[in-house]
Amino acid sequence: MKYKIFVSGVQKELKEERIAVKNFIESDYLFKDHFKVFLFEKDNPSRGKSSEKAYLDEVKNTDIYIGILGYKYGFSESGSLSPTETEFKKAESLSKEIFIYIKGENSKNDLIREAGVQKMIKEIQNPKKGFCYKRFSSIDELKSCLYESLISFLREKGKVGLSNFDRRICEGAKLADIDEDKIEWFLRTAKQRRNLVIDPGLSVADKLIHLNLICDGKITNAAIMLFGKNPHKYFLQSEIKCLQFFGVEVEKPFESFKIFSDNLFEQVDKALAFVLDSIKKPLFQREDSAQAGRDYEIPVFAIQEAIVNAVAHRNYNTASGVQVMVFSDRIEIVNSGGLPSGLSVEDLRKPHQSYPGNPLIAHVFFFADYIQKSGTGTVEMIKQCKQKGVPEPYFEIKRNVEFKTIIPRDQLTQKVLEMAGLNDRQRAAIKYIKEKGKITNREYRKISGLSDEGVRKDINFMISKKIIEPKGKGRSVSYRLSNGG
């Protein structure tokens, strides 16, 4: 049985917020199995009944009333209540579960609301009433508040425990879903890298029990995601999307796009390979030496650690998977979820306690040498980038629902370009390509002021140094940073 939710709020003013609530719940892998959302403009059941009777009937049949308050009170005839307040009063009289979300960061906003809204807020704030309300200033904040409220509701109802996603039982999963070869690979690797010894002669079930991946005789989510033959069968959200862009913005067409939905080990390996294929360091000929061998512009460890962290710490209750995006000036690894209470972005730059969002996954990753010991991975990322002389990675968190690792990339630094013999004009052209993804002959003429012959000489010089390479032919030719040698 699904719990019914009624969404209330002035339709015209709060249209985006109302639709966002419905879409958020119906697209979340946990919530869509437990809740059914009624939105009057989408699910109008009136069929001849008055609008008021129709929506009050829905309030009567609902389990949860969600009220969103903005600045407008809504239509009401002289002396009557608005639809929003009428719905609220009905839900209150029937002792429904009530969640109130007030648009605006603080109480100062309340002074500019219409009188009817101010009156409702004062009633909601009355401690004797015991209503739960939260404030929000954006749709993302509204969704974050809603997430906390609904999780709390499900816990009270016993529908979800306090356990992490990876510890929960994977409904319908059987031992036949487990890839025995992958387990054997893991045991060999864990013995070699971390000295973990598990008898290879044990049954598949016993091996999983030793790794805490079977609970009360049932297979956990972690077991399927780590060692499943087809994890996507059970978890559509368990995937990594990898995209490469020509420039510094998210825009089509993509230079490359892949989705990996295998077991988590293979997801990490393939995502890492995708990035490494995208960032091979261009080779150029120095006047005073022979061509050197290819090297990656960013330490491989830093990239792998960022991807593994995203997989191990992400929130698998949401539909959004991990995204790995390669731009001309940076790499971004994004995952749903935030940092645990008490841990800040600044703490990641120094040794710290580790609180993995999915401890079983992190535990197995550690024994396979995919993840570092507690609290040292991000520190080592920064250390290796410093040692290589490249920009340090940094971290961002968005309202504790999205975490992002940014690894700057600039294999063609000012110093490198000077060593290659590029003048100011040519270095300006390289800067343009980094920002735009490419440059044409016409654009080169415009930014440099050179004649056609001067442009040709500059471009041929940089091609000879293997710094740029042509794409296309004739009038459609453009030039991009070289990725080959």
Beta strands, then each sheet from edge to edge (+ up, - down):
strand 1: 3-8
strand 2: 35-38
strand 3: 64-69
strand 4: 97-103
strand 5: 132-136
strand 6: 214-215
strand 7: 218-219
strand 8: 240-244
strand 9: 256-260
strand 10: 322-326
strand 11: 330-336
strand 12: 394-398
strand 13: 402-408
strand 14: 439-440
strand 15: 468-471
strand 16: 478-481
sheet 1: 2+ 1+ 3+ 4+ 5+
sheet 2: 6+ 7-
sheet 3: 9+ 8- 10- 11+ 13- 12+
sheet 4: 14+ 16- 15+
end
